[in-house]
Amino acid sequence: MLILQSYDYVLFDGAFGTYYSKKYHSEQPCELACIEYPERVLEIHQEYIEAGAMAIKTNTFAANTISLKKDFSSVREIITQAWKLANQAIANQKVFVFADIGPIFTEDDSIDELYQIADLFLSLGANYFLLETAQDDSVFRLAGYIKQKHPDAFVITSFAVDQDGYTRKGIPLKKLAAQSKNWDIDAFGLNCMCGPSHLLQIVSELTVSKPLSVMPNSGYPLSVNGRTLFIDNETYFADKMVQMYQQGVKILGGCCGTTPNHIKTVAKYLQKTNISTEIPRITIKDETPQAESVKNPFAEKLNHNQKVIAVELDPPFDANYSHIQEAAPILKEAGADAITIADSPLARARASSFMMAAKIQREVGIPTIPHFTCRDQNMIGLKSILVGGNIESIHNVLVVTGDPVPADNRREIKGVFSTNSYHLIEYIQTLNQDIFQSNPYFIGGALNVNSKRFEFELKRALKKQEMGVRFFLTQPIYSEDAIENLKLAKQTLSVKILAGFMPIVSHRNAVFLNNEVAGIDIPEKIVSQMEGKESECVQQISLDYCMDLVSKIGHDCDGYYLMTPLKKYQMIVELIKRIK
């Protein structure tokens, strides 16, 4: 396809969805209009062509079963009609019709359906494809599939990134741009999420071996009475698009908030631009200052094969943190190498794990490991916490999915879970290679050695290791089965493992843990020994049992993860002394 060889630039149309909503005062997905109001779809295509668009997109961005909540036979009908309407709109004019395929936002991203959609477009005769608003490198495989089926197809892979250059999945654009050279695509693109000014800045710092496509939003929207509104800024938008063209961008267009007036103004401005001027090639600009590397005592000890002891303290429910103030220095003196801080365990709000970790580290001078769940924050919040922690010289983090919100609270409290532990680990590792280069996070993960299906748990651990985990903290060990699972994990995994222990403070505590806390399995013979005993006697039985298990582990761990039961930190001090 000689589309780029034939023209100095290719100007696409602008938004369909936001323009449809504005023009027809409709909140329904615009893709449904292909069947219900085909004349509206045709009219919008024709408006963009009359405005000067050299290429239009089919009205199919969200034409999938998840977005439209329809079966695939209905989706097939919508896509087929959208294809016919777009081709009817060009009416033999020299305008390209691009099959528009957007992402499917589900846990597995419904990759199979995207391939079905691509096959449908190919069967309809599509030669040009825009795979837009992509979040990760799976779009390259979809592009490769299309090129395999139709080697002469022209395929643009276009990513949506924030102002910092990261997709919603936390993948940096620089990484995706570097990967693009290894794939058979015809252009590498950016669209959505950002306005033209921010995308211009990103483009100016980007290196890419493929022709570049940029389709920004018109700007950043306002929410008025529940409606999303964009300002009219055609002149400003057009000026920025000309600057992108002068940066070497060959394919230009608009995304959310843009209208035929935006495209008309861009077309007029581009015609006035001196196209004979040599356009500079986009080059690498790596201006990230290289800060001096910061030492991480906890990681250094593990990496030098020293057995470490990490002690968990629970943050308070209120502003009184005196138990942590009291316990942390004593635990340090006893020989703890790090303090870990849970992140609102059992989904009950507590003080921020990162804030408490920073305070302990600053006041006590001991390394800390805040736990970090996916439950309570979207990607914006997660990154904000990570950046703040890095500024506070937090070096370590334990990534966990997080306990689910109890069923009786779900009406008032919603778990966010905009990502999972795998993607969060991968995201932090990506940040380590970018903005945290001088102070990278030493990433930990959780390992449930009490799992009844430990082979499945081990597969999860291997995947976490692959994503960037450098150490694991296990659930509390109480049984021989857990020890055997720990040994298997040590043989299988190549990263460090800290064996978890949590002393029991009373018979009642043991019964509660066995019956109400998932992942804990205390042998009945130990629970029976504690029945009817005074608390002090129970604690000695518990400490003796912990040490018996420690002696059986031997070289099958790289340290110990001691969980403080019910603020009884003196039990942990005693356990540290015995281990030492």
C-alpha positions in Angstrom: 0.0 0.0 0.0 1.6 3.2 -1.2 -0.4 5.5 1.1 2.6 7.3 2.6 4.6 7.3 -0.6 1.8 9.1 -2.4 1.3 12.0 0.0 3.4 14.3 2.2 0.9 13.6 5.0 -2.4 11.8 5.5 -5.1 13.7 7.4 -7.7 11.5 9.2 -11.1 12.4 10.4 -11.8 13.3 14.1 -13.8 11.8 16.8 -17.0 9.9 16.0 -18.4 9.0 19.5 -18.1 12.5 21.2 -19.2 14.3 18.0 -22.2 11.9 17.6 -23.2 12.5 21.2 -22.9 16.3 20.8 -24.6 16.5 17.4 -27.6 14.2 18.2 -27.8 14.6 22.1 -27.4 10.9 22.5 -25.8 8.9 25.3 -26.1 5.5 23.5 -23.0 3.9 22.0 -22.6 5.5 18.5 -21.8 2.1 17.0 -25.5 1.1 17.5 -26.4 3.9 15.1 -25.0 1.9 12.2 -28.2 -0.2 12.5 -30.7 2.2 14.2 -29.7 5.5 12.4 -27.5 4.7 9.4 -28.3 8.2 7.9 -26.6 9.8 11.0 -23.4 7.7 10.5 -23.3 8.5 6.8 -23.8 12.2 7.5 -20.9 12.4 10.0 -18.5 10.6 7.6 -19.5 13.0 4.8 -18.9 16.0 7.1 -15.4 14.9 7.8 -14.7 14.2 4.1 -16.0 17.7 3.2 -13.8 19.1 5.9 -10.7 17.7 4.2 -10.2 14.3 5.7 -8.1 12.1 3.5 -8.9 9.0 5.5 -12.0 8.0 7.6 -12.4 5.4 10.3 -15.3 3.0 10.3 -17.7 3.6 13.2 -16.6 0.5 15.0 -14.2 1.6 17.8 -16.3 -0.2 20.5 -18.0 -2.7 18.3 -17.4 -5.8 20.5 -19.5 -8.0 22.7 -18.2 -6.5 26.0 -18.7 -2.8 25.2 -22.1 -3.2 23.5 -23.3 -6.1 25.7 -24.5 -8.0 22.6 -23.6 -11.4 21.1 -21.1 -11.6 18.3 -23.8 -12.1 15.6 -25.1 -8.6 16.5 -21.6 -7.2 16.5 -21.0 -8.8 13.1 -24.1 -7.1 11.8 -23.0 -3.7 13.2 -19.4 -4.0 11.8 -20.7 -5.1 8.4 -23.1 -2.1 8.2 -20.4 0.3 9.4 -18.1 -0.9 6.7 -20.8 -0.4 4.0 -21.7 3.1 5.3 -18.0 4.3 5.4 -17.5 3.1 1.8 -20.8 4.6 0.7 -19.6 7.9 2.2 -16.4 8.2 0.2 -18.4 7.7 -3.1 -15.4 6.9 -5.3 -13.5 9.9 -3.9 -9.8 9.5 -3.1 -10.4 8.9 0.6 -9.1 5.9 2.5 -11.4 3.8 4.7 -9.7 2.3 7.7 -11.1 -0.6 9.7 -11.2 0.8 13.2 -10.6 -1.8 16.0 -10.5 -0.5 19.6 -9.4 -2.4 22.7 -11.7 -4.7 24.8 -11.4 -3.8 28.5 -11.6 -7.1 30.3 -9.2 -9.1 32.4 -8.0 -11.2 29.5 -8.7 -8.4 27.0 -10.7 -10.9 25.0 -7.9 -11.4 22.5 -9.8 -14.1 20.6 -12.7 -11.7 19.8 -10.3 -9.1 18.4 -9.0 -11.7 16.0 -12.6 -12.5 15.0 -13.2 -8.8 14.3 -10.0 -8.6 12.2 -11.1 -11.6 10.2 -14.5 -10.1 9.6 -13.0 -6.9 8.3 -10.6 -8.9 6.0 -13.6 -10.8 4.7 -15.3 -7.5 3.9 -12.3 -6.4 1.8 -10.5 -4.1 4.2 -7.0 -3.0 3.2 -6.4 -0.4 5.8 -6.5 -1.0 9.6 -6.3 1.3 12.6 -5.7 -0.7 15.9 -6.2 2.2 18.3 -6.1 3.1 22.0 -3.9 0.1 22.6 -2.6 -0.5 26.2 0.1 -3.1 25.7 2.1 -5.1 23.1 -0.7 -7.6 22.3 -1.7 -5.2 19.6 1.5 -6.0 17.7 0.5 -9.6 17.6 -2.9 -8.7 16.2 -1.2 -6.5 13.6 1.1 -9.4 12.7 -1.9 -11.7 12.3 -3.6 -9.2 9.9 -0.4 -8.9 7.9 0.0 -12.7 7.7 -3.5 -13.0 6.3 -3.1 -9.9 4.1 0.5 -9.0 3.5 -0.3 -5.9 1.5 -2.6 -4.5 4.3 -1.6 -1.1 5.8 -1.7 -1.4 9.6 -1.4 1.4 12.2 -0.9 0.4 15.8 -1.9 3.4 18.0 -1.4 3.6 21.8 -3.2 5.7 24.4 -0.8 7.1 27.0 -1.0 9.7 29.8 1.0 12.9 30.0 3.9 11.0 31.5 4.0 8.6 28.5 2.4 5.5 30.2 -0.5 3.4 29.1 -3.4 2.6 31.5 -1.6 -0.7 32.1 1.5 1.2 33.2 3.6 0.3 30.2 5.9 3.2 29.0 5.6 4.4 25.4 9.3 4.3 25.0 9.3 0.5 25.6 6.5 0.0 23.1 8.2 2.2 20.5 11.4 0.2 20.8 9.4 -3.1 20.4 7.6 -1.8 17.3 10.8 -2.2 15.2 10.5 -5.9 15.6 7.0 -6.1 14.2 5.5 -5.9 10.7 3.5 -2.7 11.1 3.3 0.3 8.8 2.9 3.1 11.3 3.3 3.6 15.0 0.7 5.9 16.6 -0.6 7.8 19.6 -4.2 8.7 20.2 -6.6 9.6 23.0 -6.0 10.4 26.7 -3.9 13.5 26.0 -4.6 16.8 24.3 -2.4 18.1 21.5 0.1 20.0 23.6 1.1 17.0 25.7 1.2 14.7 22.7 3.4 17.2 20.9 5.8 17.1 23.9 5.8 13.3 23.9 6.4 13.1 20.2 9.4 15.5 20.5 11.1 13.1 22.9 10.2 9.9 21.1 12.3 7.6 19.0 10.5 5.3 16.6 11.7 3.5 13.5 8.2 3.5 11.8 6.2 6.4 10.3 4.4 8.2 13.1 0.6 8.7 13.5 -0.8 11.2 16.1 -4.5 11.7 16.8 -4.9 13.7 20.1 -8.0 14.6 22.0 -9.1 18.2 21.4 -8.1 18.9 25.0 -9.2 17.9 28.5 -13.0 17.7 29.1 -15.3 19.2 31.7 -18.1 17.3 33.4 -21.2 19.4 33.4 -24.4 17.9 34.8 -23.1 14.4 34.1 -22.2 15.3 30.5 -18.6 15.3 29.2 -17.9 18.5 27.3 -14.9 19.7 25.3 -14.1 23.3 24.6 -14.1 24.6 21.0 -10.4 25.2 20.2 -10.0 24.5 16.5 -7.3 27.2 15.8 -5.2 26.1 18.8 -5.6 22.4 17.9 -4.6 23.0 14.3 -1.5 25.0 15.3 -0.3 22.1 17.4 -1.0 19.6 14.6 1.1 21.6 12.2 3.9 21.6 14.8 3.6 17.8 15.0 3.8 17.6 11.2 7.0 19.7 11.4 8.3 17.2 13.9 8.0 14.5 11.3 4.5 13.1 12.0 3.1 11.8 8.7 -0.4 10.7 9.8 -2.5 13.2 11.7 -6.1 13.3 12.9 -8.3 13.8 16.0 -9.7 11.8 18.8 -12.2 12.6 21.6 -13.7 16.1 21.4 -12.6 16.8 17.9 -15.2 17.7 15.2 -15.3 18.4 11.5 -14.4 22.0 12.3 -11.2 20.9 13.9 -10.2 18.8 10.8 -11.2 21.6 8.5 -8.9 24.0 10.3 -6.1 21.5 10.4 -6.5 20.9 6.6 -6.3 24.7 6.0 -3.2 25.1 8.2 -1.4 22.2 6.6 -2.0 23.5 3.1 -0.4 26.8 4.1 2.6 24.9 5.6 5.7 24.9 3.4 5.8 21.2 2.6 9.0 21.5 0.7 10.8 22.2 3.9 12.9 19.2 5.0 11.2 17.6 7.9 13.5 16.6 10.7 13.7 12.9 11.6 12.4 12.1 15.1 15.4 11.1 17.3 16.1 9.8 20.8 16.1 12.5 23.5 17.1 10.9 26.8 17.3 13.9 29.1 16.6 12.0 32.4 19.1 13.1 35.0 21.1 10.2 36.4 20.9 10.6 40.2 23.4 8.9 42.4 22.3 5.3 43.3 20.9 4.8 46.8 21.9 1.7 48.9 19.2 -0.7 50.0 20.5 -2.5 53.2 17.7 -5.1 53.2 18.3 -6.1 49.6 22.1 -6.1 50.0 21.9 -8.6 52.9 19.7 -10.9 51.0 21.8 -10.6 47.9 24.9 -11.5 49.9 23.1 -14.6 51.2 22.7 -13.3 54.8 19.6 -14.6 56.5 17.4 -11.7 57.3 14.5 -11.2 59.7 11.5 -9.1 58.7 8.8 -8.3 61.3 5.3 -7.3 60.4 3.5 -4.6 62.4 -0.1 -3.6 61.7 -0.8 0.1 61.2 -3.4 1.6 63.5 -7.1 2.1 62.9 -6.9 5.7 64.3 -4.3 8.4 64.8 -2.7 6.6 67.8 0.4 4.8 66.6 2.0 4.4 70.0 2.3 0.7 69.8 4.4 1.0 66.6 6.5 3.8 68.2 7.2 1.5 71.1 7.7 -1.8 69.2 9.8 -0.7 66.2 13.0 0.4 68.1 12.9 -2.6 70.4 12.5 -5.0 67.4 15.5 -3.3 65.7 17.6 -3.7 68.9 16.6 -7.3 69.0 17.9 -7.9 65.5 15.1 -7.3 63.1 16.5 -6.3 59.6 13.3 -4.7 58.4 9.7 -3.8 59.5 6.9 -4.7 57.2 3.6 -2.7 57.3 0.3 -4.3 56.2 -2.0 -2.5 53.8 -5.5 -2.4 55.5 -5.7 -6.2 56.0 -9.1 -7.8 55.9 -10.2 -4.7 53.9 -10.6 -2.6 57.1 -9.2 1.0 56.8 -6.0 1.6 58.6 -3.2 4.2 58.4 -1.4 4.2 55.0 1.2 1.5 54.9 3.6 3.7 52.9 3.2 6.7 55.3 3.8 4.5 58.3 6.7 2.8 56.6 8.3 6.2 55.9 7.7 7.4 59.5 9.3 4.3 61.0 12.2 4.4 58.7 12.8 8.1 59.4 12.4 7.9 63.2 13.8 4.5 63.9 16.4 4.1 61.2 15.4 0.6 60.1 14.5 -0.5 56.6 10.8 -0.9 56.0 8.6 -2.9 53.5 5.1 -1.5 53.0 2.5 -3.9 51.7 0.8 -2.6 48.6 -2.6 -3.8 47.4 -4.4 -3.4 44.1 -7.7 -3.1 46.0 -8.0 0.6 46.9 -6.4 2.6 44.1 -6.6 3.1 40.3 -3.4 3.5 38.3 -3.2 7.2 39.1 -3.3 6.6 42.8 -0.9 3.6 42.7 1.7 5.6 40.9 1.2 8.6 43.2 1.9 6.4 46.2 5.0 4.8 44.6 6.5 8.2 43.7 5.9 9.5 47.2 7.4 6.4 48.7 10.4 6.7 46.5 10.9 10.4 47.5 10.8 9.2 51.1 13.6 6.6 50.3 11.4 3.6 50.7 13.4 0.9 48.9 11.2 -2.2 49.3 7.6 -3.1 48.6 5.4 -6.2 49.0 2.9 -6.4 46.2 -0.4 -8.2 47.0 -3.8 -8.3 45.4 -5.5 -7.4 48.7 -8.2 -8.9 50.8 -11.7 -8.4 49.2 -14.2 -6.0 50.7 -16.6 -8.0 52.9 -19.9 -8.8 51.2 -22.0 -6.8 53.7 -20.0 -3.7 53.0 -19.9 -3.9 49.2 -22.9 -1.6 48.7 -21.1 1.3 50.4 -17.5 0.3 49.7 -16.2 -0.8 46.3 -12.9 -2.5 45.6 -11.1 -0.8 42.8 -8.9 -3.6 41.4 -8.0 -1.6 38.3 -5.0 -4.0 38.0 -3.9 -7.2 39.5 -0.7 -8.2 41.4 1.0 -9.4 38.2 0.5 -6.2 36.3 1.3 -4.1 39.4 4.6 -5.9 39.8 5.4 -5.4 36.1 4.4 -1.7 36.4 6.8 -1.1 39.3 9.6 -2.9 37.5 9.0 -0.7 34.5 9.2 2.4 36.7 12.4 1.0 38.2 13.9 1.1 34.8 12.7 4.6 34.2 12.0 7.2 36.9 13.3 5.1 39.8 16.6 4.1 38.3 18.6 5.6 41.2 16.4 4.1 43.9 14.6 1.1 42.4 12.0 -0.8 44.5 13.1 -4.2 45.7 9.8 -6.0 44.9 8.4 -8.7 47.0 5.4 -11.0 46.5 3.3 -13.3 48.7 3.6 -17.1 48.7 0.9 -19.3 50.2 2.6 -22.4 51.3 -0.6 -23.6 53.0 -2.4 -23.8 49.6 -4.2 -27.1 49.0 -3.3 -26.7 45.3 0.3 -25.6 45.8 1.3 -26.6 42.2 -1.1 -23.8 41.1 0.4 -21.4 43.7 3.9 -22.2 42.5 2.9 -21.4 38.9 1.6 -18.0 40.1 4.9 -17.4 42.0 6.9 -18.3 38.8 4.9 -15.7 36.9 5.5 -13.1 39.6 9.2 -13.9 39.5 9.2 -13.4 35.7 7.4 -10.0 36.2 10.0 -8.7 38.6 9.6 -10.1 42.1 12.9 -10.5 43.9 11.8 -12.1 47.2 8.7 -13.8 48.6 7.2 -13.7 52.0 5.2 -16.8 52.9 2.0 -17.2 54.8 2.5 -18.4 58.4 3.9 -21.9 58.6 2.2 -24.3 61.1 2.3 -27.7 59.4 4.6 -30.3 57.9 2.8 -29.9 54.6 3.7 -26.2 54.6 7.3 -27.1 55.2 7.3 -29.5 52.2 5.8 -26.8 50.0 8.4 -24.4 51.2 11.1 -26.9 50.2 9.5 -27.3 46.8 9.3 -23.6 46.3 13.0 -23.2 47.2 13.9 -25.8 44.6 11.7 -24.2 41.9 12.1 -20.5 42.4 15.4 -18.6 41.8 14.6 -15.6 44.1 14.8 -15.3 47.9 12.2 -16.7 50.2 11.4 -15.6 53.8 9.6 -18.3 55.8 6.6 -16.8 57.6 5.8 -17.5 61.3 3.1 -16.0 63.5 3.1 -17.1 67.2 -0.3 -17.9 68.7 -1.3 -15.9 71.8 -4.2 -18.0 73.1 -6.4 -21.0 72.4 -9.1 -18.7 71.3 -6.7 -17.0 68.9 -5.8 -20.4 67.4 -9.4 -21.4 66.9 -10.1 -18.0 65.2 -7.2 -18.3 62.9 -8.0 -21.8 61.8 -11.7 -21.0 61.1 -11.8 -17.4 59.9 -8.5 -16.5 58.2 -8.0 -18.0 54.8 -4.6 -19.6 54.2 -3.8 -20.6 57.8 -3.9 -24.2 58.9 -2.8 -24.9 62.5 -2.6 -28.7 63.3 -5.4 -29.8 65.7 -2.8 -31.4 68.1 -1.3 -28.0 68.7 -4.7 -26.3 69.2 -5.6 -29.1 71.6 -2.4 -28.5 73.7 -3.4 -24.9 74.2 -7.0 -25.6 75.4 -7.5 -24.5 79.0 -4.0 -23.1 79.4 -3.1 -19.7 80.6 -2.0 -17.1 78.0 1.6 -17.2 79.1 1.7 -21.0 78.9 0.1 -20.9 75.4 2.6 -18.4 74.2 5.5 -20.7 75.3 3.9 -23.6 73.6 3.6 -21.5 70.5 7.2 -20.2 70.5 8.5 -23.8 71.1 6.4 -25.0 68.2 7.7 -22.2 65.9 11.3 -23.0 66.8 10.6 -26.7 66.1 9.4 -25.8 62.6 12.4 -23.3 62.1 14.8 -26.2 62.9 13.2 -28.4 60.2 13.4 -25.7 57.5 17.2 -25.5 57.6 18.5 -24.1 54.3 15.1 -24.0 52.6 14.7 -20.3 53.3 16.7 -17.1 53.0 15.3 -15.6 56.2 12.3 -15.2 58.3 9.1 -13.2 58.2 7.7 -12.8 61.7 4.1 -11.6 62.0 3.3 -9.8 65.3 0.1 -11.3 66.8 -2.4 -8.8 68.3 0.4 -6.2 69.1 2.3 -8.8 71.2 5.7 -7.7 69.9 7.5 -9.1 73.0 6.7 -12.6 71.6 8.5 -11.6 68.4 11.5 -10.3 70.3 11.7 -13.6 72.1 11.4 -15.5 68.8 14.2 -13.4 67.2 16.5 -14.1 70.1 15.9 -17.9 69.7 16.4 -17.7 66.0 19.6 -15.7 66.3 
